[in-house]
Amino acid sequence: MEDSVRFELLGPLRAYRGRQELELGPARQQAVLATLLLAANHAVPASEIVDQVWGDEPPANGANVVQKYIAGLRRVLEPDRLPRAAGQLLTLTPAGYQLSVAPGGSDLDVFTAHVGEARRLRALGCRAEATAELRTGLGLWRSEPLAGLTGGYFDATRAQLAGDRAAALEEWAELELEQGREQALLPELSRLIAEYPRRQRLRAVHLLALYRTGRQADALTSYQQALQLVGGRPSPELEAAYRQILQNDRPPPAPVVDAEPVLTHYWPEPASAPLGWKGWTLKVAAGLLPSATMGIAAAPLIGGLAIRRRSWKLGLAALGYLVSSIVFFTIADKRVDTEDFVLIDAVAMTGLLLSTVLAGLQAAWLVPARTTGTAQPRVMVDLNSAPEQVLRTLPGIPPMHAVLIIAERNARGPFRSLEDAVARGMFPSPVPRQIADVVLVIPVQDAPKEERR
């Protein structure tokens, strides 16, 4: 709406009605507004406002002072409110003062929404769209959040918001790296490393960007600098990046965009084989069984096949055969020598004969179980030979985890089995279905350590 009020916290505190910036008054009044904004749409007791705005130096009559600043904010935010009329935007509830802010009514809300959408898109594999969302959200930051407001509460809030921004920057950098833009990313990464020297996830991206642009020595230097800052305790992301850099048996991997897996193994499904005399005997027996039992065996036979094949269509057919048998035998037990009932009996007999014949044909077709007759290759990737570019394309394996798999394989040798990969911490137990369906382990002949190097 044109007259709605929107707020900006990601920099000096500001408020706008349409395009007009509002005059928010003295610093204490702005601090009261900031406190209410950070708890938007929730009531804040006057005592809590005093603690957060004045800290260890509260005014003598804190509740009255807060009330004075609330009145000043109402004049600014709701200039058309009649005297003594209840506020619509800034209200007093039994639990305290509450500032009502519509969804997207503050730049902090908008930033949070963009980051959440970016994470959702990244989980779906939409890297370009996720990157755009993060860029938009990060573009809302004008300077230090709530700049100019002093006190322990606002210092802690600024630190928390700075952490949120740093996490968004880390995700943005990882997405840029995943899309092969490490060369263009490096200048911004160097600036961010200087701004957030202790953020190990960001440092890991920096290491990999240096490594993939041929600057392996600079990457190792950056790693040593990070170790000094964190007391020699690297995070899993930083350690995985370092272990990849130590792989001197191949050059840094080139960017791969929309690449198809290049190292796969095809396991064809078995083609159909001749039935043989046993198969034909079983087929004939299944086809004659419904007729030999006057339709009684039709429903159990087709029902069993439905359960075995997990087919709801076969289940419906079995139900139909069961209903046909019940109807016929119910009428047969109550024969009446009149023309009407003779006609009904004939119809029931015809229905039973048809269902018996259909059940026999269906059973003969389905028994014995047959293969498709055409080989359908199933693509599997060998964990011992697949390069990082291929592992990154597999479902359930994030890019940084692909790095860890390669590092583990080079450091401790090939995997002996999928269970061995689980024991070495590569996958959870049990292995998720989406991974087990595409990954296999072809054991490598034991070789001396010198050869493995």
Secondary structure, 3 states (H helix, E strand, C coil): CCCCEEEECCCCCEEEECCEECCCCCHHHHHHHHHHHHCCCCCECHHHHHHHHHCCCCCCCHHHHHHHHHHHHHHHHCCCCCCCCCCCCEEEECCEEEECCCCCCEHHHHHHHHHHHHHHHHHCCCHHHHHHHHHHHHCCCCCCCCCCCCCHHHHHHHHHHHHHHHHHHHHHHHHHHHCCCHHHHHHHHHHHHHHCCCCHHHHHHHHHHHHHCCCHHHHHHHHHHHHHHCCCCCCHHHHHHHHHHCCCCCCCCCCCCCCCCCCCEEECCCCCCCCHHHHHHHHHHHHHHHHHCCCCCHHHHHHHHHHHHCCHHHHHHHHHHHHHHHHHHHHHCCCCCCHHHHHHHHHHHHHHHHHHHHHHHHHHHHCCCCCCCCCCCEEEEECCCCCHHHHCCCCCCCHHHHHHHHHHHHHHCCCCCHHHHHHCCCCCCCCCHHHHCCEECCCCCCCCHHHHC
